[in-house]
């Protein structure tokens, strides 16, 4: 139901996602000192237009279309007189897309429009993340964007489900507190699962591929943004520095090296924190992260050493592991086929005939409690052959109640006596003697003759 009215929390999540998407792009030009002014401008634009859309969702009015046209005209003027002269293409086109989305926010009143707004914010984030000046410091904005986007999508789906149940009469009341807890739990589960898959799967970046094939990388060592006013170092120097670091593990604080990735060390983090015009909160967070990384670096290096040893061991014993894996797969197939045979009619028929000759005619049963279990299982197979199988969730008394529904009094009497004998042997104080088992054998033979 895409036309269902949206809650205020969804507008707040959409605002956070769009603002963080623009923050990623504005952060690329942080060296010019306009980051704070840009964020203030986009906060007003997105906040105001989403407030108009929220009012439209609560009560539709004609002034929403007027506001949408005004924002669209204002965005075109900014594109011609501000965005193009300052940034040029394609950055100016990206900001024009942001203004078009801001104009669309004035008419956002359904979930379909909400999803389109999140899709536009994703396009903005992908443009910023693929830029050659993007580095690890942008994670301070990308990670909150992921949380905001996933939470908004999850809350939208849970709210839609709640609306459907309310309309069909299955839910008379709705609890916003319960929906919020469910949204938080689902968001956390999705993020943890996605993060785990990201860590387990190999990640190959463009800088890694370019350095692997000998091309220059316009990125300074340590992952710092290459500012317009600073010349920076060439990609070949960065490759040499990273190569030296990969050999000795730490490389004088240059960070941990891994195939396809480079995580900055404490010195690189502190150098990034001193970048001109860095926000004060981000600078403090980076410095604290550097101290924390410096404390954990020996433990992380130990884990990496274990991982290298494990990879070497896997290379040496990969053939043995493949045979072991094939053996486990074959064992799983055999067990699955065995369980399938237990429910196949012809297999049950063969098992019941074997029980008759082995247990009934020959009397080759075990002694004590195991023998009583054998006769009780043989009785179960007889009734399973007569389309009365025992559920694995039913106890002996419940199964006996099912048997008593049959319109055969002689079979009911034998099943009741054999069940009592089995319970006495299984749960009684004394062990089952040979006379006890012989009585179960005679009862089973009579039941078999009556069943055929």
C-alpha positions in Angstrom: 0.0 0.0 0.0 2.2 2.8 -1.3 -0.4 5.5 -0.6 -0.5 4.9 3.2 0.3 8.0 5.2 3.9 8.1 6.5 4.9 8.6 10.1 7.0 11.5 11.3 9.9 9.1 12.2 10.2 8.1 8.5 10.6 11.8 7.5 13.3 12.2 10.2 15.1 9.1 8.8 14.9 10.4 5.2 16.2 13.8 6.3 19.2 12.2 8.1 19.9 10.0 5.0 19.8 12.9 2.6 21.8 15.2 4.8 24.5 12.6 5.4 24.7 11.9 1.7 25.4 15.6 1.0 27.9 15.6 3.8 29.9 12.9 2.1 30.2 15.1 -1.0 30.9 18.3 0.8 33.6 16.5 2.8 35.6 16.0 -0.4 36.2 19.8 -0.5 36.8 20.2 3.2 40.1 22.0 2.5 38.3 25.0 1.2 36.7 25.7 4.6 33.1 25.8 3.4 32.0 22.5 4.9 30.1 24.0 7.8 28.3 26.6 5.6 27.4 23.9 3.1 25.9 21.6 5.8 23.9 24.5 7.2 22.5 25.3 3.8 21.5 21.7 3.0 20.1 21.3 6.5 17.7 24.2 5.8 16.9 23.0 2.3 16.1 19.4 3.2 14.6 20.2 6.6 12.2 22.8 5.1 11.1 20.7 2.1 10.6 17.6 4.1 8.5 19.6 6.6 6.3 20.7 3.7 6.0 17.0 2.6 5.0 16.0 6.1 2.3 18.6 6.2 1.1 17.4 2.8 0.9 13.8 4.1 -1.2 14.9 7.1 -3.5 17.1 5.1 -3.1 17.7 1.3 -3.1 21.3 0.2 -2.4 23.2 -3.0 0.4 25.2 -1.5 2.7 22.1 -1.5 2.8 22.3 -5.3 3.7 26.0 -5.1 6.6 25.2 -2.7 7.8 22.5 -5.0 7.9 24.8 -8.0 9.7 27.5 -6.0 12.4 25.1 -4.8 12.8 23.8 -8.4 13.3 27.4 -9.7 15.6 28.2 -6.9 17.7 25.1 -7.6 18.0 26.0 -11.3 19.2 29.5 -10.4 21.8 28.1 -8.0 23.0 25.7 -10.6 23.6 28.4 -13.2 25.0 31.1 -11.0 26.6 29.2 -8.1 27.2 25.5 -8.6 28.7 25.7 -12.1 31.1 28.6 -11.4 32.3 27.1 -8.1 32.6 23.3 -8.8 31.9 22.7 -12.5 30.7 19.4 -13.8 30.0 16.8 -12.6 29.8 18.2 -9.0 27.4 20.9 -10.1 25.2 18.3 -11.7 25.2 16.3 -8.5 24.1 19.3 -6.5 21.4 20.0 -9.1 20.2 16.5 -8.5 20.1 17.2 -4.8 18.0 20.4 -5.4 15.6 18.3 -7.6 15.2 15.9 -4.7 14.6 18.7 -2.4 11.8 19.9 -4.7 10.4 16.4 -4.8 10.4 16.3 -0.9 7.6 18.8 -1.0 5.3 16.2 -2.4 6.7 13.1 -0.5 3.6 11.7 1.1 3.8 7.9 0.3 6.2 5.1 0.7 6.9 4.9 -3.0 8.1 8.5 -2.9 10.1 7.8 0.3 11.9 4.9 -1.4 12.7 7.2 -4.4 14.2 9.8 -2.0 16.4 7.1 -0.4 17.5 5.9 -3.8 18.6 9.4 -4.7 20.6 9.7 -1.5 22.3 6.4 -2.4 23.4 7.8 -5.7 24.9 10.8 -4.0 26.8 8.5 -1.6 28.1 6.3 -4.4 29.4 9.4 -6.2 31.3 10.6 -3.1 32.7 7.1 -2.2 34.0 6.5 -5.8 35.9 9.8 -5.9 39.6 9.6 -5.9 39.9 11.9 -2.9 37.7 9.7 -0.7 39.5 8.0 2.1 38.8 6.3 5.4 37.8 9.6 7.2 34.6 9.6 5.1 33.4 6.6 7.2 32.3 9.1 9.9 29.5 10.0 7.5 29.0 6.8 5.4 28.4 4.6 8.4 25.7 6.8 10.0 24.1 7.1 6.5 23.9 3.3 6.3 22.3 3.2 9.7 19.8 5.9 8.8 18.9 4.4 5.4 18.5 0.8 6.7 16.4 2.0 9.7 14.1 4.1 7.5 13.5 1.1 5.1 12.9 -1.3 8.0 10.6 1.1 9.8 8.7 1.7 6.5 8.1 -2.0 6.0 7.1 -2.6 9.6 4.7 0.3 9.5 3.2 -0.9 6.2 2.6 -4.3 7.7 1.0 -2.8 10.8 -1.3 -0.7 8.6 -2.3 -3.8 6.6 -3.2 -5.7 9.8 -5.2 -2.7 11.1 -7.2 -2.4 7.9 -8.0 -6.2 7.7 -9.1 -6.1 11.4 -6.4 -8.5 12.7 -4.9 -5.7 14.9 -7.2 -3.4 16.6 -4.5 -1.2 18.2 -0.9 -0.4 17.3 2.0 0.3 19.6 4.5 2.8 18.3 6.9 1.6 21.0 6.7 -2.0 19.8 7.2 -0.9 16.2 10.2 1.1 17.2 11.8 -1.8 19.1 11.2 -4.1 16.2 12.7 -1.6 13.8 15.8 -1.2 15.9 16.2 -5.0 16.3 15.8 -5.6 12.5 18.2 -2.8 11.7 20.8 -4.1 14.0 20.4 -7.7 12.6 20.8 -6.5 9.0 23.8 -4.3 9.7 25.6 -7.1 11.7 24.9 -9.6 8.9 26.0 -7.3 6.2 29.1 -6.3 8.1 30.0 -10.0 8.7 29.6 -10.8 5.1 31.7 -7.8 4.1 34.5 -9.0 6.4 34.4 -12.6 5.2 34.3 -11.9 1.5 37.4 -10.6 -0.3 37.3 -6.8 -1.0 39.5 -5.5 -3.8 39.6 -1.7 -4.2 40.6 0.4 -7.2 43.8 1.7 -5.5 44.9 -1.9 -4.9 44.3 -2.8 -8.5 46.1 0.3 -9.8 49.1 -0.3 -7.6 49.1 -3.9 -8.5 49.4 -3.1 -12.2 51.9 -0.2 -11.7 49.6 2.8 -12.3 49.8 6.0 -10.3 47.4 6.5 -7.4 46.3 10.1 -6.7 46.3 9.4 -3.0 48.8 10.3 -0.3 50.2 7.6 2.0 48.1 6.9 5.0 44.8 7.6 3.1 44.7 11.4 3.5 42.6 13.5 1.1 44.7 15.2 -1.6 43.8 18.9 -1.1 43.7 21.4 -4.0 46.2 23.7 -2.4 48.7 20.9 -1.5 50.7 19.0 -4.2 50.6 15.7 -2.4 52.7 12.7 -3.2 52.4 10.5 -6.3 50.8 7.1 -6.4 54.2 5.4 -7.0 55.6 6.8 -3.8 52.5 5.6 -2.0 52.9 2.2 -3.5 56.5 2.0 -2.3 55.6 3.1 1.2 52.8 0.6 1.4 55.0 -2.1 0.0 57.6 -1.5 2.7 54.9 -1.5 5.3 53.5 -4.8 4.2 56.9 -6.5 4.6 57.5 -5.7 8.3 53.8 -5.6 9.5 53.8 -2.2 11.1 56.1 -0.1 9.0 56.6 2.6 11.6 53.0 3.4 12.2 51.8 3.3 8.6 49.0 0.9 9.5 48.2 -2.7 8.9 48.5 -4.1 5.4 46.1 -6.7 4.0 45.5 -7.8 0.5 43.3 -5.2 -1.2 43.1 -2.9 1.9 45.1 -0.5 3.9 44.0 0.5 7.4 45.8 3.6 8.7 48.0 3.4 11.8 48.0 5.7 14.8 50.4 8.2 13.2 48.3 8.4 10.0 45.2 9.0 12.1 46.8 11.8 14.0 48.0 13.3 10.7 44.5 13.2 9.3 43.1 14.8 12.4 45.4 17.9 11.7 43.9 18.4 8.3 42.8 22.0 7.8 39.2 22.9 8.5 38.4 19.4 10.0 35.3 19.6 12.2 36.2 19.7 15.9 34.1 16.7 16.9 35.6 14.6 14.1 39.1 15.7 15.0 38.6 14.6 18.6 37.1 11.3 17.5 40.0 10.6 15.2 42.5 11.3 18.0 40.7 9.0 20.4 40.5 6.4 17.7 44.3 6.7 17.2 45.0 6.1 20.9 42.6 3.2 21.0 44.2 1.7 17.8 47.7 2.2 19.4 46.6 0.2 22.4 45.0 -2.6 20.4 47.7 -2.8 17.7 49.7 -5.7 19.3 46.5 -7.8 19.6 45.5 -7.0 16.1 49.0 -8.0 14.8 48.7 -11.2 16.7 45.4 -12.0 15.1 46.8 -11.2 11.6 49.8 -13.5 12.4 47.3 -16.3 13.2 45.4 -15.6 10.0 48.6 -15.8 8.0 49.5 -19.1 9.6 46.0 -20.4 9.0 46.2 -19.4 5.3 49.6 -21.2 5.0 48.2 -24.3 6.6 45.2 -24.3 4.3 47.5 -24.1 1.3 49.5 -27.1 2.5 46.5 -29.3 3.4 43.9 -28.2 0.9 43.7 -31.6 -0.6 43.0 -33.3 2.7 40.4 -30.7 3.5 38.7 -31.3 0.2 38.5 -35.1 0.9 37.2 -34.4 4.4 34.6 -32.1 3.0 33.5 -34.6 0.4 33.3 -37.2 3.2 31.0 -34.9 5.3 28.8 -34.3 2.3 28.5 -38.0 1.6 27.7 -38.6 5.3 25.0 -35.9 5.2 23.5 -37.5 2.0 23.5 -40.9 3.6 21.8 -39.6 6.8 19.2 -37.7 4.8 18.5 -40.8 2.6 18.2 -42.8 5.8 15.6 -40.4 7.3 13.8 -40.4 4.0 13.5 -44.2 4.0 11.9 -44.2 7.4 8.9 -42.4 5.9 8.7 -44.3 2.7 5.8 -46.9 2.6 7.8 -49.7 0.9 10.7 -49.2 3.3 8.3 -49.4 6.3 6.7 -52.6 4.8 10.1 -54.2 4.5 11.1 -53.2 8.0 7.8 -54.6 9.5 8.5 -57.9 7.7 12.0 -58.0 9.1 10.6 -57.3 12.6 8.2 -60.2 12.2 10.9 -62.7 11.3 13.7 -61.4 13.4 11.8 -60.4 16.6 8.7 -62.4 16.4 9.5 -65.8 14.7 13.2 -66.0 15.7 13.0 -64.1 19.0 16.4 -62.4 18.4 15.8 -59.5 20.6 18.1 -57.7 23.1 17.8 -58.1 26.8 16.2 -55.8 29.3 15.1 -52.3 28.4 16.6 -52.3 24.8 14.5 -55.4 24.0 11.3 -53.7 25.1 12.2 -50.7 23.0 12.6 -53.0 20.0 9.1 -54.4 20.3 7.6 -51.0 20.9 9.3 -49.6 17.7 8.1 -52.7 15.8 4.5 -51.9 16.9 5.0 -48.3 15.8 6.0 -49.5 12.3 2.9 -51.7 12.1 0.6 -48.8 12.8 2.7 -46.5 10.5 2.1 -49.1 7.7 -1.7 -48.7 8.5 -1.4 -44.9 8.0 -1.2 -44.1 11.7 2.4 -43.0 12.2 3.6 -41.7 15.6 4.7 -38.0 15.7 8.0 -37.4 17.3 6.3 -34.8 19.5 3.9 -37.4 20.9 4.6 -39.5 24.0 3.4 -43.1 24.5 0.1 -42.1 26.2 -0.8 -39.6 23.4 0.0 -42.2 20.7 -2.1 -44.8 22.6 -5.0 -42.3 22.5 -4.7 -42.1 18.8 -4.7 -45.9 18.5 -7.8 -46.1 20.7 -9.7 -44.1 18.1 -9.5 -47.2 15.7 -12.7 -49.2 15.6 -10.8 -52.5 16.3 -11.1 -53.5 20.0 -8.7 -56.4 19.8 -6.0 -54.2 18.3 -6.7 -51.6 21.0 -6.4 -54.1 23.8 -3.0 -55.5 22.5 -1.6 -51.9 21.9 -2.6 -50.9 25.4 -1.0 -53.9 27.0 2.2 -53.7 25.0 2.4 -49.9 25.8 2.1 -50.6 29.5 4.8 -53.3 29.3 7.1 -50.9 27.5 6.5 -48.2 30.1 7.2 -50.6 32.9 10.5 -51.6 31.3 11.5 -48.1 30.3 10.4 -46.1 33.3 9.9 -48.8 36.0 12.2 -49.4 38.9 13.1 -53.0 37.9 14.6 -54.3 34.8 12.6 -56.3 32.3 13.0 -60.1 32.8 12.8 -62.7 30.0 9.2 -63.5 30.9 8.4 -59.8 30.4 9.9 -59.8 27.0 8.3 -63.1 26.0 4.9 -61.6 26.8 5.7 -58.5 24.6 6.8 -61.0 21.8 3.5 -62.9 21.9 1.4 -59.7 21.9 3.4 -58.4 18.9 2.9 -61.7 17.0 -0.9 -61.5 17.6 -1.0 -57.8 16.5 1.0 -58.7 13.3 -1.4 -61.5 12.4 -4.4 -59.3 13.0 -3.0 -56.4 10.9 -2.3 -58.5 7.7 
